[in-house]
Amino acid sequence: MRIFKCANCGTEVIARSNRQKFCDVCARNHCRDYQKRYHEGYAQTEGGHNNIKKALYNQRRKILSKDIKETFTMKQWLKKVDKTEGVCPMCKEFIGKDKMTMDHTYPIQLAEDGRVYTIDDVTPMCGRCNTIKGNRLRSRT
């Protein structure tokens, strides 16, 4: 049994391995920070930048190829985001208004050609929940 001081907060912790540097709380925070820095750095590289651009291009291409239209304005969307007060309606976590993503109640991938989306057909949602939902239908809340 080895007791060590956390490299971040300085609390004394019983080590589970010889390489452990952080307590459990600081280890989670350190891991999140590292992942964030890594992804931000990757986005700046040639390959990462191209992958991000390719994903956006493919999304726009799908929308244009299906001739999908959105009849709501940015003002209406922002009003809907303001109503959430930055809380995701699915996971109930606060993420902030600026990080809300647009979830189409009826997914774009399943939409027929020429579909028209109104403000009632979209929901502000956190990126994680929007990704988990994928292309499944979601009942309106």
Secondary structure, DSSP 8 states (H G I E B T S, - for coil): --EEE-TTT--EEE-SSTT--S-HHHHHHHHHHHHHHHHHHHHHSHHHHHHHHHHHHHHHHHHHHTT-EE---HHHHHHHHHHHTTB-TTT--B--GGGEEEEESS-GGG--TT-EE-GGGEEEEEHHHHHHHTT------
